Amino acid sequence: MKKITSLLLFVYGISYCQDIKHDKIIDLEPSMRIGVVMPIHFGNNMISNEFKNNIGFSSNFSFLKIYDLKLSFGFEYQKYNETNSSIGNISHINKYSYSIQSDYTLNLNPKYAIIPYVNYAYTDLNYKNSVNIIAKQKGNEIKIGSYLDYKLNNTYSIYIGFNYYKLINNIEASSQDKKYYGTSDAFQISFGIELN
């Protein structure tokens, strides 16, 4: 009996000594990025030639992770101040973007990670004078870029991001006017904090 008891205790002890790691395939733990963005528009288009880039606000809420691929929704606000008074009584443009994003985490070490992403957004552009909205445009935006995250602790990370984006507005015009008034290319720099 003593041998059987010793054998059972030995087998029981070995079962607790095994280090079994179970990675979650689907993770429903949310995370959120909040930061500021600075676009640098280029090319021969209305936003690049007739408006000044300003610092904007960006947020992104991630709710689903499959392996290391995240799905998230985002919101971005950007204001462009007019620099060419000959375009009429427009003082600025307010741009609102509502996006869906997919990104993948590549851990470099326990503190640093690179997160490449693809982002698609629906955009509203409101052309305003000092008081009223005088015109509206709707469009789409496609971003391709990457974040560099630095993990402060298990809850907070800081990040810097860089992306290219193409803004395509829905307008009916000649092909030359569509290109000038309806599209814009930009590089965008962002930085902020991520809450895990």
C-alpha atoms as an extended CHARMM CRD file, in Angstrom:
* protein
*
       196  EXT
         1         1  MET       CA              0.0000000000        0.0000000000        0.0000000000  PROA      1               0.0000000000
         2         2  LYS       CA              2.8870000000        2.2860000000        0.8410000000  PROA      2               0.0000000000
         3         3  LYS       CA              4.3890000000        1.7140000000       -2.6330000000  PROA      3               0.0000000000
         4         4  ILE       CA              1.0630000000        2.4610000000       -4.3600000000  PROA      4               0.0000000000
         5         5  THR       CA              0.6010000000        5.6820000000       -2.3740000000  PROA      5               0.0000000000
         6         6  SER       CA              4.1630000000        6.7630000000       -3.1590000000  PROA      6               0.0000000000
         7         7  LEU       CA              3.6310000000        5.9760000000       -6.8600000000  PROA      7               0.0000000000
         8         8  LEU       CA              0.3670000000        7.9710000000       -6.9700000000  PROA      8               0.0000000000
         9         9  LEU       CA              2.0050000000       10.9630000000       -5.2810000000  PROA      9               0.0000000000
        10        10  PHE       CA              4.9260000000       10.7580000000       -7.6920000000  PROA      10              0.0000000000
        11        11  VAL       CA              2.6500000000       10.6710000000      -10.7990000000  PROA      11              0.0000000000
        12        12  TYR       CA              0.4930000000       13.4620000000       -9.3390000000  PROA      12              0.0000000000
        13        13  GLY       CA              3.5890000000       15.6100000000       -8.7050000000  PROA      13              0.0000000000
        14        14  ILE       CA              4.9580000000       15.0630000000      -12.2170000000  PROA      14              0.0000000000
        15        15  SER       CA              1.6690000000       16.1690000000      -13.7590000000  PROA      15              0.0000000000
        16        16  TYR       CA              2.0550000000       19.5750000000      -12.0560000000  PROA      16              0.0000000000
        17        17  CYS       CA              5.6910000000       19.8990000000      -13.0730000000  PROA      17              0.0000000000
        18        18  GLN       CA              4.9010000000       19.9890000000      -16.7830000000  PROA      18              0.0000000000
        19        19  ASP       CA              5.0440000000       23.4530000000      -18.2900000000  PROA      19              0.0000000000
        20        20  ILE       CA              2.2370000000       23.5030000000      -20.8180000000  PROA      20              0.0000000000
        21        21  LYS       CA              1.7300000000       26.7850000000      -22.6240000000  PROA      21              0.0000000000
        22        22  HSD       CA             -1.6230000000       27.3640000000      -24.2700000000  PROA      22              0.0000000000
        23        23  ASP       CA             -1.6630000000       30.2970000000      -26.6820000000  PROA      23              0.0000000000
        24        24  LYS       CA             -5.0740000000       31.7830000000      -27.2640000000  PROA      24              0.0000000000
        25        25  ILE       CA             -6.1820000000       31.5330000000      -30.8610000000  PROA      25              0.0000000000
        26        26  ILE       CA             -8.9440000000       34.1130000000      -30.3670000000  PROA      26              0.0000000000
        27        27  ASP       CA             -8.4020000000       36.9260000000      -27.8680000000  PROA      27              0.0000000000
        28        28  LEU       CA            -11.2780000000       39.2370000000      -26.9640000000  PROA      28              0.0000000000
        29        29  GLU       CA             -9.2820000000       41.5340000000      -24.6960000000  PROA      29              0.0000000000
        30        30  PRO       CA             -9.6730000000       45.1310000000      -25.9270000000  PROA      30              0.0000000000
        31        31  SER       CA             -6.9360000000       47.6800000000      -26.5020000000  PROA      31              0.0000000000
        32        32  MET       CA             -7.0640000000       51.3160000000      -27.5310000000  PROA      32              0.0000000000
        33        33  ARG       CA             -4.7040000000       53.7680000000      -29.2310000000  PROA      33              0.0000000000
        34        34  ILE       CA             -5.1280000000       57.5140000000      -28.6590000000  PROA      34              0.0000000000
        35        35  GLY       CA             -2.8070000000       59.9970000000      -30.2870000000  PROA      35              0.0000000000
        36        36  VAL       CA             -2.0950000000       62.9190000000      -32.5390000000  PROA      36              0.0000000000
        37        37  VAL       CA             -1.4330000000       62.8470000000      -36.2790000000  PROA      37              0.0000000000
        38        38  MET       CA              0.3170000000       65.1980000000      -38.6670000000  PROA      38              0.0000000000
        39        39  PRO       CA             -0.2820000000       64.7000000000      -42.3990000000  PROA      39              0.0000000000
        40        40  ILE       CA              2.1710000000       65.9400000000      -45.0110000000  PROA      40              0.0000000000
        41        41  HSD       CA              0.2050000000       66.2740000000      -48.2630000000  PROA      41              0.0000000000
        42        42  PHE       CA              2.0480000000       66.3470000000      -51.5610000000  PROA      42              0.0000000000
        43        43  GLY       CA              1.3270000000       66.4920000000      -55.2690000000  PROA      43              0.0000000000
        44        44  ASN       CA             -0.7820000000       68.7890000000      -57.4100000000  PROA      44              0.0000000000
        45        45  ASN       CA             -4.1350000000       68.7350000000      -55.6020000000  PROA      45              0.0000000000
        46        46  MET       CA             -6.3940000000       71.1280000000      -53.7240000000  PROA      46              0.0000000000
        47        47  ILE       CA             -5.4890000000       70.1100000000      -50.1590000000  PROA      47              0.0000000000
        48        48  SER       CA             -1.7680000000       70.1860000000      -50.9000000000  PROA      48              0.0000000000
        49        49  ASN       CA             -1.8100000000       73.5210000000      -52.7630000000  PROA      49              0.0000000000
        50        50  GLU       CA             -4.5100000000       75.5500000000      -51.0180000000  PROA      50              0.0000000000
        51        51  PHE       CA             -4.6620000000       74.3520000000      -47.4090000000  PROA      51              0.0000000000
        52        52  LYS       CA             -2.2350000000       74.0950000000      -44.5030000000  PROA      52              0.0000000000
        53        53  ASN       CA             -1.6820000000       70.8270000000      -42.6280000000  PROA      53              0.0000000000
        54        54  ASN       CA             -2.5040000000       70.9120000000      -38.9160000000  PROA      54              0.0000000000
        55        55  ILE       CA             -2.1120000000       68.4500000000      -36.0750000000  PROA      55              0.0000000000
        56        56  GLY       CA             -5.1580000000       66.1860000000      -35.7630000000  PROA      56              0.0000000000
        57        57  PHE       CA             -6.5780000000       63.6200000000      -33.3380000000  PROA      57              0.0000000000
        58        58  SER       CA             -6.6850000000       59.8550000000      -33.8360000000  PROA      58              0.0000000000
        59        59  SER       CA             -8.1910000000       56.9670000000      -31.8850000000  PROA      59              0.0000000000
        60        60  ASN       CA             -8.3890000000       53.2630000000      -32.5840000000  PROA      60              0.0000000000
        61        61  PHE       CA            -10.2770000000       50.5960000000      -30.6050000000  PROA      61              0.0000000000
        62        62  SER       CA             -9.2200000000       46.9820000000      -31.0480000000  PROA      62              0.0000000000
        63        63  PHE       CA            -11.5870000000       44.2990000000      -29.8300000000  PROA      63              0.0000000000
        64        64  LEU       CA            -10.6280000000       41.0670000000      -31.5860000000  PROA      64              0.0000000000
        65        65  LYS       CA             -7.2740000000       39.3570000000      -32.0430000000  PROA      65              0.0000000000
        66        66  ILE       CA             -6.8500000000       36.0750000000      -33.9260000000  PROA      66              0.0000000000
        67        67  TYR       CA             -3.3180000000       34.8060000000      -33.3250000000  PROA      67              0.0000000000
        68        68  ASP       CA             -1.4640000000       38.1510000000      -33.6400000000  PROA      68              0.0000000000
        69        69  LEU       CA             -3.7920000000       39.6740000000      -36.2580000000  PROA      69              0.0000000000
        70        70  LYS       CA             -5.9690000000       42.4450000000      -34.7610000000  PROA      70              0.0000000000
        71        71  LEU       CA             -9.2100000000       43.9190000000      -36.0510000000  PROA      71              0.0000000000
        72        72  SER       CA            -10.0940000000       47.4270000000      -34.9160000000  PROA      72              0.0000000000
        73        73  PHE       CA            -12.3100000000       50.4350000000      -35.5530000000  PROA      73              0.0000000000
        74        74  GLY       CA            -11.0670000000       53.9950000000      -35.5080000000  PROA      74              0.0000000000
        75        75  PHE       CA            -11.9320000000       57.6760000000      -35.6830000000  PROA      75              0.0000000000
        76        76  GLU       CA             -9.7440000000       60.5240000000      -36.8590000000  PROA      76              0.0000000000
        77        77  TYR       CA            -10.3100000000       64.2800000000      -36.9510000000  PROA      77              0.0000000000
        78        78  GLN       CA             -8.1940000000       66.6220000000      -39.0330000000  PROA      78              0.0000000000
        79        79  LYS       CA             -8.5420000000       70.3590000000      -39.7050000000  PROA      79              0.0000000000
        80        80  TYR       CA             -7.0220000000       72.0770000000      -42.7460000000  PROA      80              0.0000000000
        81        81  ASN       CA             -6.7800000000       75.9000000000      -42.7480000000  PROA      81              0.0000000000
        82        82  GLU       CA             -7.1080000000       77.7330000000      -46.0630000000  PROA      82              0.0000000000
        83        83  THR       CA             -3.9700000000       79.4500000000      -47.3820000000  PROA      83              0.0000000000
        84        84  ASN       CA             -5.3190000000       80.7400000000      -50.7150000000  PROA      84              0.0000000000
        85        85  SER       CA             -7.9370000000       83.4850000000      -50.2970000000  PROA      85              0.0000000000
        86        86  SER       CA             -8.8410000000       83.3440000000      -54.0020000000  PROA      86              0.0000000000
        87        87  ILE       CA            -10.7380000000       80.0520000000      -53.5560000000  PROA      87              0.0000000000
        88        88  GLY       CA            -13.7590000000       81.8620000000      -52.0980000000  PROA      88              0.0000000000
        89        89  ASN       CA            -15.1620000000       82.1630000000      -48.6360000000  PROA      89              0.0000000000
        90        90  ILE       CA            -13.8170000000       78.8430000000      -47.3360000000  PROA      90              0.0000000000
        91        91  SER       CA            -11.7570000000       79.3140000000      -44.1770000000  PROA      91              0.0000000000
        92        92  HSD       CA            -11.0500000000       75.6570000000      -43.3880000000  PROA      92              0.0000000000
        93        93  ILE       CA            -11.9510000000       72.0060000000      -43.9540000000  PROA      93              0.0000000000
        94        94  ASN       CA            -12.9030000000       69.6280000000      -41.1570000000  PROA      94              0.0000000000
        95        95  LYS       CA            -12.1970000000       66.0050000000      -42.1020000000  PROA      95              0.0000000000
        96        96  TYR       CA            -13.7810000000       63.1370000000      -40.1500000000  PROA      96              0.0000000000
        97        97  SER       CA            -12.6280000000       59.5770000000      -40.8900000000  PROA      97              0.0000000000
        98        98  TYR       CA            -14.3480000000       56.4020000000      -39.6440000000  PROA      98              0.0000000000
        99        99  SER       CA            -12.0890000000       53.4190000000      -40.2230000000  PROA      99              0.0000000000
       100       100  ILE       CA            -11.6320000000       49.6860000000      -39.9810000000  PROA      100             0.0000000000
       101       101  GLN       CA             -8.0810000000       48.4160000000      -39.5760000000  PROA      101             0.0000000000
       102       102  SER       CA             -6.1930000000       45.1510000000      -39.5690000000  PROA      102             0.0000000000
       103       103  ASP       CA             -2.7070000000       44.9220000000      -38.0950000000  PROA      103             0.0000000000
       104       104  TYR       CA             -0.1650000000       42.2810000000      -37.1620000000  PROA      104             0.0000000000
       105       105  THR       CA              2.2250000000       42.4090000000      -34.1980000000  PROA      105             0.0000000000
       106       106  LEU       CA              5.8830000000       41.5190000000      -34.7410000000  PROA      106             0.0000000000
       107       107  ASN       CA              7.6420000000       41.4640000000      -31.3600000000  PROA      107             0.0000000000
       108       108  LEU       CA             11.2900000000       42.5020000000      -31.6220000000  PROA      108             0.0000000000
       109       109  ASN       CA             11.9850000000       41.9180000000      -27.9180000000  PROA      109             0.0000000000
       110       110  PRO       CA              9.9610000000       42.1800000000      -24.6660000000  PROA      110             0.0000000000
       111       111  LYS       CA              9.8360000000       46.0200000000      -24.9340000000  PROA      111             0.0000000000
       112       112  TYR       CA              9.6270000000       46.8030000000      -28.6720000000  PROA      112             0.0000000000
       113       113  ALA       CA              7.2050000000       45.6970000000      -31.3810000000  PROA      113             0.0000000000
       114       114  ILE       CA              6.5720000000       46.6770000000      -34.9970000000  PROA      114             0.0000000000
       115       115  ILE       CA              2.9230000000       46.6490000000      -36.0530000000  PROA      115             0.0000000000
       116       116  PRO       CA              2.3160000000       46.9200000000      -39.8210000000  PROA      116             0.0000000000
       117       117  TYR       CA             -1.2820000000       47.7210000000      -40.7520000000  PROA      117             0.0000000000
       118       118  VAL       CA             -3.8050000000       48.3350000000      -43.5090000000  PROA      118             0.0000000000
       119       119  ASN       CA             -6.6290000000       50.7910000000      -42.8740000000  PROA      119             0.0000000000
       120       120  TYR       CA             -9.7570000000       51.6390000000      -44.8790000000  PROA      120             0.0000000000
       121       121  ALA       CA            -11.8460000000       54.6800000000      -43.9280000000  PROA      121             0.0000000000
       122       122  TYR       CA            -15.0510000000       56.4380000000      -44.9010000000  PROA      122             0.0000000000
       123       123  THR       CA            -14.4630000000       60.2140000000      -44.8160000000  PROA      123             0.0000000000
       124       124  ASP       CA            -16.6270000000       63.3210000000      -44.4510000000  PROA      124             0.0000000000
       125       125  LEU       CA            -15.1090000000       66.6450000000      -45.4690000000  PROA      125             0.0000000000
       126       126  ASN       CA            -16.9510000000       69.7780000000      -44.3550000000  PROA      126             0.0000000000
       127       127  TYR       CA            -15.8920000000       72.9870000000      -46.0780000000  PROA      127             0.0000000000
       128       128  LYS       CA            -16.5960000000       75.8750000000      -43.7230000000  PROA      128             0.0000000000
       129       129  ASN       CA            -16.4130000000       79.6150000000      -43.5770000000  PROA      129             0.0000000000
       130       130  SER       CA            -15.9260000000       81.0970000000      -40.1300000000  PROA      130             0.0000000000
       131       131  VAL       CA            -19.4330000000       80.0050000000      -39.0300000000  PROA      131             0.0000000000
       132       132  ASN       CA            -21.2990000000       77.6990000000      -41.4350000000  PROA      132             0.0000000000
       133       133  ILE       CA            -20.7200000000       74.5750000000      -43.4890000000  PROA      133             0.0000000000
       134       134  ILE       CA            -20.8660000000       75.7240000000      -47.1070000000  PROA      134             0.0000000000
       135       135  ALA       CA            -20.0240000000       72.4400000000      -48.8670000000  PROA      135             0.0000000000
       136       136  LYS       CA            -19.6640000000       68.7490000000      -48.0690000000  PROA      136             0.0000000000
       137       137  GLN       CA            -17.7460000000       65.9370000000      -49.6930000000  PROA      137             0.0000000000
       138       138  LYS       CA            -17.7360000000       62.2390000000      -48.9350000000  PROA      138             0.0000000000
       139       139  GLY       CA            -14.9420000000       59.9010000000      -49.8270000000  PROA      139             0.0000000000
       140       140  ASN       CA            -12.7100000000       56.9800000000      -48.9910000000  PROA      140             0.0000000000
       141       141  GLU       CA             -9.2390000000       56.7600000000      -47.5670000000  PROA      141             0.0000000000
       142       142  ILE       CA             -6.7350000000       53.9240000000      -47.7420000000  PROA      142             0.0000000000
       143       143  LYS       CA             -3.7160000000       53.8300000000      -45.4040000000  PROA      143             0.0000000000
       144       144  ILE       CA             -0.7330000000       51.5110000000      -45.3530000000  PROA      144             0.0000000000
       145       145  GLY       CA              1.7560000000       51.9740000000      -42.5590000000  PROA      145             0.0000000000
       146       146  SER       CA              3.3540000000       50.7740000000      -39.3700000000  PROA      146             0.0000000000
       147       147  TYR       CA              3.5920000000       51.5640000000      -35.6630000000  PROA      147             0.0000000000
       148       148  LEU       CA              6.6580000000       51.1700000000      -33.4880000000  PROA      148             0.0000000000
       149       149  ASP       CA              5.4980000000       50.3840000000      -29.9390000000  PROA      149             0.0000000000
       150       150  TYR       CA              7.5220000000       50.7010000000      -26.7490000000  PROA      150             0.0000000000
       151       151  LYS       CA              5.9740000000       48.7790000000      -23.8460000000  PROA      151             0.0000000000
       152       152  LEU       CA              6.0660000000       50.7460000000      -20.5800000000  PROA      152             0.0000000000
       153       153  ASN       CA              4.2940000000       48.0200000000      -18.5610000000  PROA      153             0.0000000000
       154       154  ASN       CA              1.4800000000       45.4720000000      -19.0350000000  PROA      154             0.0000000000
       155       155  THR       CA             -1.1230000000       48.2420000000      -19.4130000000  PROA      155             0.0000000000
       156       156  TYR       CA              0.5780000000       51.1080000000      -21.2590000000  PROA      156             0.0000000000
       157       157  SER       CA              2.6750000000       51.4340000000      -24.3890000000  PROA      157             0.0000000000
       158       158  ILE       CA              3.7640000000       54.5010000000      -26.3020000000  PROA      158             0.0000000000
       159       159  TYR       CA              3.9530000000       54.4740000000      -30.0820000000  PROA      159             0.0000000000
       160       160  ILE       CA              5.1170000000       56.3700000000      -33.1070000000  PROA      160             0.0000000000
       161       161  GLY       CA              3.6000000000       55.6300000000      -36.4910000000  PROA      161             0.0000000000
       162       162  PHE       CA              4.2310000000       56.3870000000      -40.1370000000  PROA      162             0.0000000000
       163       163  ASN       CA              1.8920000000       55.7410000000      -43.0560000000  PROA      163             0.0000000000
       164       164  TYR       CA              1.0500000000       56.6360000000      -46.6160000000  PROA      164             0.0000000000
       165       165  TYR       CA             -2.5480000000       57.4290000000      -47.3790000000  PROA      165             0.0000000000
       166       166  LYS       CA             -4.6660000000       58.1430000000      -50.4230000000  PROA      166             0.0000000000
       167       167  LEU       CA             -7.8560000000       60.1770000000      -50.0740000000  PROA      167             0.0000000000
       168       168  ILE       CA            -10.4060000000       59.7010000000      -52.8720000000  PROA      168             0.0000000000
       169       169  ASN       CA            -13.4700000000       61.9580000000      -52.7010000000  PROA      169             0.0000000000
       170       170  ASN       CA            -16.7220000000       61.2890000000      -54.5130000000  PROA      170             0.0000000000
       171       171  ILE       CA            -17.2190000000       64.1930000000      -56.9110000000  PROA      171             0.0000000000
       172       172  GLU       CA            -18.7060000000       64.4770000000      -60.3730000000  PROA      172             0.0000000000
       173       173  ALA       CA            -16.4060000000       66.5520000000      -62.5330000000  PROA      173             0.0000000000
       174       174  SER       CA            -14.0610000000       66.3550000000      -65.4820000000  PROA      174             0.0000000000
       175       175  SER       CA            -11.1580000000       63.9540000000      -65.0610000000  PROA      175             0.0000000000
       176       176  GLN       CA             -8.7390000000       66.8700000000      -64.5600000000  PROA      176             0.0000000000
       177       177  ASP       CA            -10.9480000000       68.4690000000      -61.8590000000  PROA      177             0.0000000000
       178       178  LYS       CA            -11.5440000000       65.0700000000      -60.2320000000  PROA      178             0.0000000000
       179       179  LYS       CA             -7.8150000000       64.5960000000      -59.8870000000  PROA      179             0.0000000000
       180       180  TYR       CA             -7.2410000000       68.0950000000      -58.4750000000  PROA      180             0.0000000000
       181       181  TYR       CA            -10.3060000000       68.4100000000      -56.2080000000  PROA      181             0.0000000000
       182       182  GLY       CA            -11.1170000000       64.7880000000      -55.5210000000  PROA      182             0.0000000000
       183       183  THR       CA             -7.8480000000       63.1050000000      -54.5650000000  PROA      183             0.0000000000
       184       184  SER       CA             -4.9430000000       63.7260000000      -52.2500000000  PROA      184             0.0000000000
       185       185  ASP       CA             -1.8000000000       61.8410000000      -51.2840000000  PROA      185             0.0000000000
       186       186  ALA       CA             -0.0610000000       62.2270000000      -47.9440000000  PROA      186             0.0000000000
       187       187  PHE       CA              2.4650000000       60.7930000000      -45.5730000000  PROA      187             0.0000000000
       188       188  GLN       CA              1.2730000000       60.8510000000      -41.9950000000  PROA      188             0.0000000000
       189       189  ILE       CA              3.2430000000       60.7990000000      -38.7480000000  PROA      189             0.0000000000
       190       190  SER       CA              1.4890000000       59.8390000000      -35.5200000000  PROA      190             0.0000000000
       191       191  PHE       CA              2.3700000000       59.3230000000      -31.8910000000  PROA      191             0.0000000000
       192       192  GLY       CA              0.4380000000       58.5480000000      -28.7560000000  PROA      192             0.0000000000
       193       193  ILE       CA             -0.3580000000       55.9830000000      -26.1100000000  PROA      193             0.0000000000
       194       194  GLU       CA             -1.8430000000       52.4880000000      -26.2780000000  PROA      194             0.0000000000
       195       195  LEU       CA             -3.9200000000       51.0580000000      -23.4310000000  PROA      195             0.0000000000
       196       196  ASN       CA             -3.8970000000       47.2390000000      -23.2240000000  PROA      196             0.0000000000
